[in-house]
Amino acid sequence: MGGMFGVVSTSDCVTDLFYGTDYHFHLGTRRGGMAVRNSQEFKRSIHSIEGDYFRSKFEPDLPKFHGNKGVGVISDNDAQPLVVGSHLGTFAIVTVGRICNLEALEKKAFSKRLHFTETARGKTNPTEMVATLISEEESFEAGIRRAQEQIQGSCSMLVLTDKGIYAARDRLGRTPIIIGRKDGAYAASSESSAFPNLGYEVDRFLGPGETVFLTAEGCEQRIAPGDNMQVCSFLWVYYGYPASEYEGINVEYTRNRCGAALARNDDQEIDCVAGIPDSGIGHAIGYANEKKVPYVRPFVKYTPTWPRSFMPQNQDMRDLVARMKLIAIRRLIKGQRIMFCEDSIVRGTQLKENTQILFDAGAREVHMRPACPVLIYPCEFLNFSTSRSTLDLVGRKVIEELEAGEDKHLEEYATAGSDRNLAMIEGIRRRLQLTTLKYQKIDDLVDAIGMPKEKLCTHCWDGSSYF
């Protein structure tokens, strides 16, 4: 998905920029980068983070950075930040999101005899495309507005100029931008959890399509927010850090409420509750508290040398990393009827292996309660599940089997409690070798988040898209 952090300060900002960007490491898989503007020039550094931590890659670069404003990014796609020379002046830019119509925008640019110098896996760098769209206008504000109007998908961005930073949230607010402040500094962040340890307080949450300009003295609105919002629900279910808030709603609090909703709809006899580390833990605690049953940790994660299971680009290697870093505690497993809570089930390959490990360790029963409905539709707006074909989703694999290879009745399969929905879930349960499997209902998930459904993107579960 990616995350970004920017800061403007009356004093040197590099320490805040470094740690603020590092607090987004969980959001991206491929590249990290920072750019700082000082009195003389822009300084930039980009590194691969596919096999290492952000801190270890960027600490050696810090002595060369100094300045009172800068931007940083963790990206699961292209190399960023970019430093761009234009008639508007030199600026640095970072983006988060997905440009679905990149090829069409590229074709339009080529018709104007424009060219691009950056590539990402053989394609035009999406961030350079945004920079080009901005540079075609007579001001940064007009350029940002133009980019947001032309991009299909989503694109939130930070634009670092000589005078300050433009923070612009994507048109429908699918990804968040939070503004923080402290004496002598303002910051913009994808995660509010980046603020407390750096001394910032949340100043405001940008609305959909809103653009502000940050200086060390304040935050000035340049483009007002739109009326329509479709913020990604998966931020609360999976992507977001537990300490973060989006639209004023805390992630861990929401996960506890998700788990409690699962428990209220469940009459399964169990001995204990556990969460698949890490994002399943908050859901499991909510389930255990509601059911008044013990919370245990039959799986523990070994993280010193296995930071993230989804980091390797090869699927076989991802599965190996996931298997190696989760260690079963047999003393807590043998003879137990264990209820597991998980954020979601995407492909199901890693979960199937973990289930077998539990039975091999002596579990009597293994039950699973995902905190969201079955994933049926690949995400069209962010980089979640976009690298996989539709049939990589375990729900769609089962639907294909049930429909003899045809792609139909998806709306019925997405309707909780329908005959087709129950048949799909039973097919997934058999594939994963679980004792029982029961998914969260979409209405309970929406209620746990606490926002109106029309302001939430739930497309990957029910195919809905309001705007």
C-alpha positions as CSV (number, residue, x, y, z in Angstrom):
1,M,0.0,0.0,0.0
2,G,2.7,2.5,0.9
3,G,3.0,5.3,3.4
4,M,4.5,8.8,3.6
5,F,5.7,11.4,6.0
6,G,6.6,15.1,5.6
7,V,7.8,17.8,8.0
8,V,8.5,21.5,7.9
9,S,10.3,22.9,11.0
10,T,12.0,26.1,12.2
11,S,15.0,23.9,13.0
12,D,16.7,20.9,11.3
13,C,14.0,18.3,10.5
14,V,16.1,15.3,9.6
15,T,15.6,13.4,12.8
16,D,11.8,13.8,12.7
17,L,11.8,12.9,9.0
18,F,13.9,9.8,9.5
19,Y,11.9,8.4,12.4
20,G,8.5,9.6,11.0
21,T,9.2,7.7,7.8
22,D,10.4,4.7,9.6
23,Y,7.1,4.4,11.4
24,H,5.6,3.6,8.0
25,F,7.8,0.6,7.3
26,H,4.9,-1.9,7.8
27,L,3.0,-0.4,4.8
28,G,5.4,-1.0,1.9
29,T,7.6,-3.8,0.5
30,R,10.0,-2.5,-2.1
31,R,11.5,1.0,-1.7
32,G,12.1,3.6,0.9
33,G,13.3,7.2,0.3
34,M,13.8,10.6,1.8
35,A,14.4,14.1,0.3
36,V,15.3,17.2,2.2
37,R,15.4,20.9,1.0
38,N,18.1,23.0,2.6
39,S,19.2,26.5,1.8
40,Q,21.2,25.4,-1.2
41,E,19.7,22.3,-2.7
42,F,17.5,19.2,-2.6
43,K,19.2,16.1,-1.1
44,R,17.7,12.7,-1.9
45,S,18.3,9.0,-1.0
46,I,16.4,5.9,-2.1
47,H,17.1,2.3,-1.1
48,S,15.6,-1.1,-1.6
49,I,13.9,-2.4,1.6
50,E,13.0,-5.9,0.2
51,G,15.6,-7.6,2.4
52,D,16.3,-5.2,5.2
53,Y,14.9,-2.6,7.6
54,F,14.4,1.0,6.7
55,R,16.6,2.2,9.6
56,S,19.6,0.0,8.7
57,K,19.5,1.2,5.1
58,F,19.2,5.0,5.8
59,E,21.2,5.5,9.0
60,P,24.5,5.8,7.0
61,D,22.9,8.5,4.8
62,L,21.9,10.8,7.7
63,P,25.1,12.8,8.0
64,K,24.7,14.2,4.5
65,F,21.1,15.4,5.2
66,H,20.3,18.7,6.7
67,G,17.5,21.2,6.2
68,N,14.3,22.4,7.8
69,K,11.8,20.6,5.4
70,G,11.6,17.2,3.9
71,V,9.5,14.3,2.7
72,G,9.9,10.5,3.1
73,V,8.1,7.5,1.7
74,I,7.8,3.7,2.1
75,S,6.6,2.3,-1.3
76,D,5.5,-1.1,-2.5
77,N,5.8,0.0,-6.1
78,D,8.1,2.7,-7.6
79,A,11.3,4.3,-6.5
80,Q,10.6,7.6,-4.7
81,P,11.0,10.5,-3.9
82,L,11.5,12.1,-7.3
83,V,13.2,15.5,-7.6
84,V,11.7,17.4,-10.6
85,G,12.8,20.6,-12.4
86,S,9.9,22.5,-13.8
87,H,8.6,26.0,-14.7
88,L,7.0,26.0,-11.2
89,G,10.5,25.6,-9.7
90,T,12.3,22.5,-8.5
91,F,10.3,20.2,-6.2
92,A,10.3,16.8,-4.7
93,I,7.3,14.5,-4.7
94,V,6.1,11.3,-3.0
95,T,2.8,9.5,-3.7
96,V,0.7,6.7,-2.3
97,G,-2.0,4.9,-4.2
98,R,-2.6,3.3,-7.6
99,I,-3.1,4.9,-11.0
100,C,-5.4,2.5,-12.9
101,N,-5.3,4.6,-16.1
102,L,-1.5,5.0,-16.3
103,E,-1.3,3.7,-19.8
104,A,-3.9,6.1,-21.1
105,L,-2.2,9.1,-19.3
106,E,1.1,7.9,-20.8
107,K,-0.4,7.8,-24.3
108,K,-1.8,11.3,-23.9
109,A,1.6,12.6,-22.7
110,F,3.3,11.1,-25.7
111,S,0.9,12.8,-28.0
112,K,2.2,16.1,-26.6
113,R,5.8,15.0,-27.3
114,L,6.5,14.6,-23.6
115,H,8.8,12.0,-22.3
116,F,9.5,10.1,-19.0
117,T,12.9,9.2,-17.6
118,E,11.9,7.0,-14.6
119,T,10.6,3.4,-14.9
120,A,9.1,1.0,-12.4
121,R,9.4,-2.6,-13.6
122,G,9.4,-1.6,-17.2
123,K,6.6,0.9,-16.9
124,T,6.4,4.7,-16.5
125,N,7.0,5.6,-12.9
126,P,3.6,6.6,-11.5
127,T,5.1,9.3,-9.3
128,E,6.7,10.9,-12.4
129,M,3.4,10.8,-14.2
130,V,1.8,12.8,-11.3
131,A,4.7,15.2,-11.3
132,T,4.2,15.7,-15.1
133,L,0.5,16.4,-14.6
134,I,1.3,18.9,-11.9
135,S,3.9,20.7,-14.0
136,E,1.5,21.3,-16.9
137,E,-0.4,23.9,-14.9
138,E,0.4,27.4,-13.8
139,S,0.5,26.7,-10.1
140,F,1.0,23.8,-7.7
141,E,-2.6,24.1,-6.6
142,A,-3.9,23.9,-10.1
143,G,-1.5,21.1,-11.0
144,I,-2.6,19.0,-8.0
145,R,-6.2,19.6,-8.9
146,R,-5.5,18.6,-12.5
147,A,-3.8,15.4,-11.4
148,Q,-6.6,14.4,-9.0
149,E,-9.2,15.0,-11.7
150,Q,-7.4,12.9,-14.3
151,I,-6.2,9.9,-12.2
152,Q,-8.5,6.9,-12.0
153,G,-7.8,4.9,-8.8
154,S,-6.3,6.9,-6.0
155,C,-3.3,9.1,-5.4
156,S,-2.3,10.9,-2.2
157,M,0.8,13.0,-2.3
158,L,3.3,15.3,-0.6
159,V,5.0,17.9,-2.8
160,L,8.1,19.5,-1.3
161,T,8.9,23.0,-2.6
162,D,11.3,25.8,-1.6
163,K,8.7,27.4,0.6
164,G,6.9,24.4,2.2
165,I,5.0,21.2,1.6
166,Y,1.7,20.6,-0.2
167,A,-0.2,17.7,1.3
168,A,-3.0,16.4,-0.9
169,R,-5.3,13.5,-0.1
170,D,-6.7,11.5,-3.0
171,R,-10.0,12.5,-4.5
172,L,-12.2,10.0,-2.6
173,G,-10.0,9.8,0.5
174,R,-9.1,6.1,0.0
175,T,-5.8,6.6,1.8
176,P,-5.4,9.0,4.8
177,I,-3.3,12.0,5.4
178,I,-3.1,13.3,9.0
179,I,-1.6,16.7,10.0
180,G,0.4,16.9,13.2
181,R,1.8,20.0,15.0
182,K,4.3,20.9,17.7
183,D,6.1,24.0,18.7
184,G,8.0,25.2,15.6
185,A,6.9,22.4,13.3
186,Y,4.1,20.9,11.2
187,A,4.0,17.4,9.7
188,A,1.9,15.3,7.4
189,S,1.6,11.5,7.8
190,S,-0.2,8.5,6.5
191,E,-0.1,7.1,10.1
192,S,-1.0,9.1,13.1
193,S,1.1,6.6,15.2
194,A,4.2,8.4,13.8
195,F,3.4,11.5,15.8
196,P,3.4,10.8,19.6
197,N,7.0,9.8,20.1
198,L,8.2,12.7,18.0
199,G,6.2,15.2,20.2
200,Y,3.4,15.9,17.7
201,E,-0.3,16.2,18.4
202,V,-2.9,15.5,15.7
203,D,-4.1,18.8,14.3
204,R,-6.6,17.6,11.7
205,F,-7.5,14.7,9.3
206,L,-7.6,15.9,5.7
207,G,-10.9,15.3,3.9
208,P,-11.2,13.6,0.5
209,G,-9.5,15.6,-2.2
210,E,-8.3,18.3,0.3
211,T,-5.0,20.0,-0.2
212,V,-3.1,22.0,2.4
213,F,0.2,23.9,2.4
214,L,2.5,23.4,5.4
215,T,5.1,25.7,6.7
216,A,6.7,25.8,10.1
217,E,4.2,28.4,11.2
218,G,1.0,26.7,10.2
219,C,-1.3,24.7,7.9
220,E,-3.3,26.6,5.2
221,Q,-6.0,25.0,3.2
222,R,-5.5,25.5,-0.6
223,I,-8.2,23.1,-2.0
224,A,-11.3,22.3,0.0
225,P,-12.4,18.7,0.6
226,G,-15.0,17.1,-1.6
227,D,-18.4,15.7,-0.4
228,N,-17.8,12.1,-1.2
229,M,-15.5,9.7,0.7
230,Q,-14.5,6.0,0.1
231,V,-11.8,5.4,2.7
232,C,-10.3,1.9,2.5
233,S,-11.9,-0.3,5.2
234,F,-8.9,-2.6,5.2
235,L,-6.9,0.1,7.0
236,W,-8.7,-0.8,10.2
237,V,-8.9,-4.6,9.5
238,Y,-5.3,-5.2,8.4
239,Y,-3.1,-2.5,7.0
240,G,-3.1,0.1,9.7
241,Y,-0.8,0.2,12.7
242,P,-2.7,-0.6,16.0
243,A,-1.8,2.8,17.5
244,S,-3.1,4.8,14.5
245,E,-6.3,6.6,14.0
246,Y,-8.1,7.4,10.7
247,E,-11.0,9.8,10.7
248,G,-10.6,9.9,14.4
249,I,-11.2,6.1,14.8
250,N,-8.4,4.0,16.4
251,V,-7.3,0.8,14.7
252,E,-6.9,-1.5,17.7
253,Y,-10.2,-0.3,19.2
254,T,-11.9,-1.2,15.9
255,R,-10.2,-4.6,15.8
256,N,-11.4,-5.3,19.3
257,R,-15.0,-4.4,18.2
258,C,-14.6,-6.7,15.1
259,G,-13.6,-9.6,17.4
260,A,-16.5,-8.9,19.8
261,A,-19.0,-9.0,16.8
262,L,-17.6,-12.3,15.7
263,A,-18.1,-13.7,19.2
264,R,-21.7,-12.4,19.5
265,N,-22.6,-14.3,16.3
266,D,-20.9,-17.5,17.4
267,D,-22.0,-20.4,19.6
268,Q,-19.0,-22.7,19.0
269,E,-17.7,-24.6,22.1
270,I,-14.0,-23.8,22.5
271,D,-11.2,-23.9,25.1
272,C,-9.3,-20.8,24.1
273,V,-8.9,-18.0,21.6
274,A,-5.8,-16.9,19.7
275,G,-4.9,-14.4,17.0
276,I,-2.7,-15.1,13.9
277,P,0.2,-12.7,14.5
278,D,0.3,-9.7,14.2
279,S,-2.9,-8.1,12.9
280,G,-5.2,-11.0,14.0
281,I,-4.3,-10.3,17.7
282,G,-6.6,-7.3,18.2
283,H,-9.5,-9.2,16.7
284,A,-8.8,-12.2,19.0
285,I,-8.6,-10.1,22.1
286,G,-12.0,-8.6,21.3
287,Y,-13.4,-12.1,20.7
288,A,-12.0,-13.5,24.0
289,N,-13.2,-10.6,26.1
290,E,-16.7,-10.9,24.7
291,K,-16.9,-14.7,25.1
292,K,-15.1,-14.7,28.5
293,V,-12.7,-17.4,27.4
294,P,-8.9,-17.4,27.8
295,Y,-6.7,-15.7,25.3
296,V,-3.5,-17.7,24.5
297,R,-0.6,-17.5,22.1
298,P,0.0,-20.9,20.5
299,F,1.9,-19.3,17.7
300,V,4.7,-16.8,18.4
301,K,6.5,-14.8,15.7
302,Y,10.3,-14.8,15.4
303,T,11.1,-11.4,14.0
304,P,14.8,-10.7,14.4
305,T,15.7,-12.1,11.0
306,W,12.2,-12.5,9.4
307,P,10.7,-9.0,9.4
308,R,7.8,-9.5,7.0
309,S,6.3,-12.5,5.2
310,F,5.0,-10.6,2.2
311,M,8.4,-9.0,1.5
312,P,9.8,-11.5,-1.1
313,Q,8.2,-11.1,-4.5
314,N,8.4,-14.9,-5.2
315,Q,5.3,-16.6,-3.8
316,D,7.2,-19.8,-2.8
317,M,9.7,-17.7,-0.8
318,R,6.9,-15.7,0.9
319,D,5.3,-18.9,2.0
320,L,8.6,-20.2,3.3
321,V,9.3,-17.0,5.2
322,A,5.8,-17.1,6.8
323,R,6.3,-20.7,7.8
324,M,9.8,-20.2,9.3
325,K,8.9,-17.2,11.4
326,L,5.8,-18.6,13.1
327,I,6.8,-21.1,15.9
328,A,4.1,-23.3,17.5
329,I,4.0,-23.8,21.3
330,R,2.9,-27.4,21.8
331,R,2.2,-27.1,25.5
332,L,-0.6,-24.6,24.6
333,I,-1.9,-26.6,21.7
334,K,-2.1,-30.3,22.6
335,G,-5.7,-31.4,23.4
336,Q,-7.2,-27.9,22.9
337,R,-10.2,-26.7,20.9
338,I,-8.6,-23.4,19.6
339,M,-10.5,-20.5,18.1
340,F,-8.3,-18.4,15.8
341,C,-9.1,-14.9,14.7
342,E,-7.4,-13.6,11.5
343,D,-7.6,-10.2,9.7
344,S,-8.5,-11.9,6.4
345,I,-7.9,-14.9,4.2
346,V,-6.5,-14.0,0.8
347,R,-4.9,-17.0,-0.9
348,G,-5.2,-19.3,2.1
349,T,-1.9,-21.1,1.4
350,Q,-0.1,-20.0,4.5
351,L,-3.1,-20.6,6.7
352,K,-3.5,-24.2,5.4
353,E,0.1,-24.9,6.5
354,N,-0.4,-23.3,9.9
355,T,-3.6,-25.4,10.4
356,Q,-1.7,-28.6,9.7
357,I,1.1,-27.5,12.1
358,L,-1.6,-27.1,14.9
359,F,-3.1,-30.5,14.3
360,D,0.4,-32.1,14.2
361,A,1.0,-30.4,17.6
362,G,-2.0,-32.2,19.0
363,A,-4.9,-29.7,18.6
364,R,-8.3,-31.3,19.0
365,E,-10.1,-28.7,16.9
366,V,-9.0,-25.7,14.9
367,H,-11.7,-23.0,14.2
368,M,-11.2,-19.8,12.2
369,R,-13.0,-16.5,12.3
370,P,-11.8,-13.9,9.8
371,A,-12.6,-10.3,10.8
372,C,-14.0,-9.5,7.4
373,P,-16.1,-11.2,4.7
374,V,-14.7,-13.4,2.0
375,L,-12.5,-11.5,-0.5
376,I,-14.2,-11.9,-3.9
377,Y,-13.2,-8.8,-5.9
378,P,-9.5,-7.8,-6.4
379,C,-8.9,-4.2,-5.3
380,E,-9.2,-1.7,-8.1
381,F,-8.1,1.4,-6.2
382,L,-4.9,0.5,-4.1
383,N,-2.1,-2.0,-4.4
384,F,-3.8,-4.6,-2.2
385,S,-4.1,-8.0,-4.1
386,T,-3.5,-6.2,-7.5
387,S,-0.4,-8.4,-8.2
388,R,-2.6,-11.5,-8.2
389,S,-5.1,-12.7,-10.7
390,T,-8.7,-12.9,-9.6
391,L,-8.4,-16.7,-9.2
392,D,-5.5,-16.2,-6.7
393,L,-8.2,-15.3,-4.2
394,V,-9.3,-18.5,-2.5
395,G,-13.0,-17.4,-2.6
396,R,-12.9,-17.0,-6.4
397,K,-11.2,-20.4,-6.7
398,V,-14.0,-22.1,-4.9
399,I,-16.6,-20.1,-6.9
400,E,-15.0,-21.4,-10.1
401,E,-15.2,-24.9,-8.8
402,L,-18.9,-24.5,-7.8
403,E,-19.8,-22.9,-11.1
404,A,-18.0,-25.3,-13.3
405,G,-15.4,-22.7,-14.4
406,E,-17.9,-19.9,-15.0
407,D,-17.6,-16.5,-13.4
408,K,-21.2,-15.7,-12.3
409,H,-23.6,-15.2,-9.3
410,L,-20.9,-13.1,-7.6
411,E,-23.5,-10.9,-5.9
412,E,-25.1,-14.0,-4.3
413,Y,-21.8,-15.4,-3.2
414,A,-21.1,-12.1,-1.5
415,T,-24.4,-12.1,0.4
416,A,-23.9,-13.4,3.9
417,G,-26.1,-16.4,4.7
418,S,-27.2,-17.1,1.1
419,D,-27.0,-20.7,-0.1
420,R,-24.2,-19.8,-2.5
421,N,-22.3,-17.9,0.2
422,L,-22.5,-20.8,2.6
423,A,-21.4,-23.3,-0.1
424,M,-18.4,-21.1,-0.9
425,I,-17.4,-20.9,2.8
426,E,-17.7,-24.6,3.2
427,G,-15.5,-25.1,0.1
428,I,-12.9,-22.8,1.7
429,R,-13.1,-24.6,5.0
430,R,-12.4,-28.0,3.3
431,R,-9.5,-26.5,1.4
432,L,-7.9,-25.1,4.6
433,Q,-8.7,-28.3,6.6
434,L,-10.4,-26.3,9.4
435,T,-12.9,-27.7,11.9
436,T,-15.2,-24.7,11.4
437,L,-15.0,-21.5,9.4
438,K,-17.3,-18.5,9.8
439,Y,-16.7,-15.0,8.4
440,Q,-17.6,-11.6,9.6
441,K,-20.7,-10.0,8.2
442,I,-20.2,-6.8,6.2
443,D,-22.8,-4.9,8.4
444,D,-20.9,-5.9,11.6
445,L,-17.6,-4.8,10.1
446,V,-19.1,-1.4,9.1
447,D,-20.6,-1.1,12.6
448,A,-17.2,-1.9,14.2
449,I,-15.5,0.9,12.3
450,G,-18.3,3.3,13.1
451,M,-18.7,5.2,9.9
452,P,-21.6,5.2,7.4
453,K,-21.1,2.5,4.8
454,E,-21.3,5.0,1.9
455,K,-18.1,6.6,3.3
456,L,-16.2,3.3,3.4
457,C,-14.8,1.3,0.4
458,T,-15.9,-2.3,0.8
459,H,-15.4,-3.2,-2.9
460,C,-13.2,-6.3,-2.3
461,W,-16.0,-7.9,-0.3
462,D,-19.2,-6.9,-2.0
463,G,-18.1,-5.2,-5.3
464,S,-19.7,-1.9,-4.3
465,S,-18.4,1.4,-5.6
466,Y,-20.5,4.4,-4.9
467,F,-18.7,7.0,-7.0
